[in-house]
C-alpha cells in the first residue's frame, strides 16, 4: 500500500543512471510506480537514456507517463551521446517532466535547482585553463555548468533547497571508483555555488561504483543516487533514495484542512 502523504514532511525519491534502452518498454513501470507510492516527487539525476536517441527517450517518456507525482530531471553525459539532447528533453517535457538546465522549480514549498554539471577534477587535482585551446575549452565547459548552477540557485526564493546534478560536486561521493578517473566524474567548480547559498541536500549520479553519501565543505549532505550503486549498496531496498524535508507551517495547515 502507498504511504499516505505526510502532513509534516515532503518526500523525494531520487535516482540517476537508469540508462533506458530501446527494448526497455514495460520494464520500469513498476519501479516508477513504487517510487510514486513512497514519495511526493521523483528526482532523476541524468543518464536517463543509454545513447541519447529519440527512440530511447520515447520509451522512457512512456514509462514515466503514468507517474502521478511531479518529476524533475537533469540530463547526463549518456543523454548527449547521439548529439541530440534536445530530443531527450522534448520527449520528457511532453511527458510532463520538468527538465532543468540551469533553471529552477518549486515543489510543495521546496526549491530545486538543477544542471548537468561537467568533469574537471577536485581540489588541487582540478584541471586549470592553461595551455592548448582544447584544454581551455574543457575547463570553460566546467565553468559554464557551475555558472548555470549559480544562476539556478539565485532564482530560488524558498527556505528549503535542493540541487540536482549528474556529475559530482565533491570527491567524497566518487570514492570507490578508480582514482585515475576521478577527474572525469565531477568537478569542485560545482561545489563553489553550493557554498554561497543555504542548501538542504544535493543529489547526483554518474559514479556507479562511488559512495552513497558525502558532504560539502560547509557540511551539506551530497547523495550519489546512481541506480547501480543503490542496487549494490542496498540490495534489500528499492533502487531509489528516499529523502524527506519538513514542510513549512503554512503547508502543514493546508494539508490538515483537506
BELGI-V134035 format. One record per pair of residues at least 24 apart in sequence whose ideal C-beta (glycine too) atoms are under 8 Angstrom apart, sorted by the first residue. I is the first residue (numbers start at 1). J is the second residue. If there is no record, write none. Layout:
# BELGI-V134035
[[I:J] [I:J]]
This chain:
# BELGI-V134035
[[1:37] [2:36] [2:37] [2:38] [3:37] [3:38] [5:40] [5:255] [6:244] [6:247] [7:247] [7:252] [7:255] [7:256] [8:246] [8:247] [8:252] [9:244] [9:245] [9:246] [9:247] [10:40] [10:41] [10:107] [10:108] [10:109] [10:110] [10:160] [10:244] [10:245] [10:246] [10:247] [10:251] [11:38] [11:39] [11:40] [11:41] [11:242] [11:243] [11:244] [12:39] [12:40] [12:41] [12:42] [12:43] [12:110] [12:162] [12:242] [12:243] [12:244] [12:245] [13:38] [13:39] [13:41] [13:42] [13:43] [13:240] [13:241] [13:242] [14:42] [14:43] [14:44] [14:45] [14:203] [14:223] [14:225] [14:240] [14:241] [14:242] [14:243] [15:42] [15:43] [15:44] [15:45] [15:205] [15:225] [15:227] [15:230] [15:239] [15:240] [15:241] [16:44] [16:45] [16:46] [16:47] [16:48] [16:76] [16:166] [16:203] [16:204] [16:205] [16:206] [16:225] [16:226] [16:227] [17:45] [17:46] [17:47] [17:76] [17:205] [17:206] [17:208] [17:226] [17:227] [17:228] [18:44] [18:47] [18:48] [18:60] [18:227] [19:47] [19:48] [19:49] [19:50] [19:78] [19:227] [20:48] [20:49] [20:50] [20:56] [20:59] [20:60] [20:63] [21:49] [21:50] [21:51] [21:56] [21:59] [22:53] [22:55] [22:56] [22:59] [24:56] [24:59] [24:60] [24:63] [25:59] [25:62] [25:63] [26:63] [27:63] [28:60] [28:63] [29:63] [29:66] [31:238] [31:239] [31:240] [32:63] [32:64] [32:66] [32:67] [33:66] [33:67] [34:238] [34:240] [35:67] [35:238] [35:240] [36:67] [36:68] [36:69] [38:238] [38:240] [38:242] [39:69] [39:242] [40:69] [40:70] [40:107] [40:108] [41:69] [41:70] [41:71] [41:72] [41:107] [41:108] [42:67] [42:69] [42:70] [42:71] [42:72] [42:240] [43:71] [43:72] [43:73] [43:112] [43:162] [43:164] [43:203] [43:225] [44:71] [44:72] [44:73] [44:74] [44:97] [45:73] [45:74] [45:76] [45:164] [45:165] [45:166] [45:203] [45:204] [45:205] [45:206] [45:225] [45:226] [46:73] [46:74] [46:75] [46:76] [46:77] [46:78] [46:79] [46:116] [46:165] [46:166] [46:204] [46:205] [46:206] [47:76] [47:77] [47:78] [47:79] [47:166] [47:205] [47:206] [47:226] [48:73] [48:75] [48:76] [48:78] [48:79] [48:88] [48:92] [49:78] [49:79] [49:88] [50:78] [50:81] [51:78] [51:81] [51:82] [52:78] [52:79] [52:80] [52:81] [52:82] [52:83] [52:84] [52:85] [52:87] [52:88] [53:82] [53:84] [53:87] [54:84] [54:87] [54:88] [54:91] [56:88] [57:87] [57:88] [57:90] [57:91] [57:92] [58:91] [60:91] [60:92] [61:91] [61:92] [61:94] [61:95] [61:97] [62:95] [64:92] [64:95] [64:96] [64:97] [65:95] [65:96] [70:98] [70:107] [71:95] [71:96] [71:97] [71:98] [72:97] [72:98] [72:100] [72:105] [72:107] [72:112] [72:114] [72:164] [73:97] [73:98] [73:99] [73:100] [73:114] [73:164] [74:99] [74:100] [74:101] [74:114] [74:115] [74:116] [74:117] [74:164] [74:165] [74:166] [75:99] [75:101] [75:116] [75:166] [76:116] [76:166] [76:205] [76:206] [77:116] [77:166] [77:206] [100:152] [100:164] [101:148] [102:147] [102:148] [102:149] [102:151] [102:152] [103:152] [103:155] [104:152] [104:153] [104:155] [104:156] [106:156] [106:158] [108:247] [108:251] [109:158] [109:159] [109:160] [109:247] [109:248] [109:250] [109:251] [110:158] [110:160] [110:161] [110:162] [110:200] [110:245] [111:156] [111:157] [111:158] [111:160] [111:161] [111:162] [112:161] [112:162] [112:163] [112:164] [113:149] [113:152] [113:153] [113:155] [113:156] [113:161] [113:162] [113:163] [113:164] [114:149] [114:152] [114:163] [114:164] [114:165] [115:145] [115:148] [115:149] [115:152] [115:164] [115:165] [116:145] [116:165] [116:166] [116:167] [117:145] [117:149] [117:165] [117:166] [117:167] [117:168] [117:169] [117:186] [117:187] [117:190] [117:204] [118:142] [118:144] [118:145] [118:167] [118:187] [118:190] [119:167] [119:183] [119:184] [119:185] [119:186] [119:187] [120:183] [120:186] [120:187] [120:188] [120:189] [121:182] [121:183] [121:187] [121:188] [122:170] [122:171] [122:182] [122:183] [122:186] [122:187] [122:188] [123:171] [123:188] [125:182] [125:183] [126:183] [126:187] [126:188] [126:189] [127:183] [142:187] [142:189] [142:190] [143:189] [145:187] [145:189] [145:190] [146:187] [146:189] [146:190] [146:192] [146:193] [149:190] [149:193] [149:194] [150:192] [150:193] [150:196] [153:193] [153:194] [153:196] [153:197] [154:197] [156:197] [159:198] [159:248] [160:200] [160:245] [160:246] [160:248] [161:197] [161:198] [161:199] [161:200] [162:199] [162:200] [162:201] [162:202] [162:203] [162:245] [163:194] [163:199] [163:201] [163:202] [163:203] [164:202] [164:203] [164:204] [165:190] [165:202] [165:203] [165:204] [166:204] [166:205] [166:206] [167:204] [167:206] [168:204] [168:206] [168:207] [168:210] [168:222] [168:224] [169:194] [169:202] [169:204] [169:216] [169:222] [170:214] [170:215] [170:216] [170:222] [171:214] [172:211] [172:213] [172:214] [172:215] [172:222] [173:204] [173:207] [173:210] [173:211] [173:212] [173:213] [173:214] [173:222] [173:223] [173:224] [174:207] [174:210] [174:211] [174:224] [175:210] [175:211] [175:214] [176:207] [176:209] [176:210] [176:211] [177:207] [177:208] [177:209] [177:210] [185:210] [191:216] [191:217] [194:218] [194:220] [200:245] [201:243] [201:245] [203:241] [203:243] [212:241]]
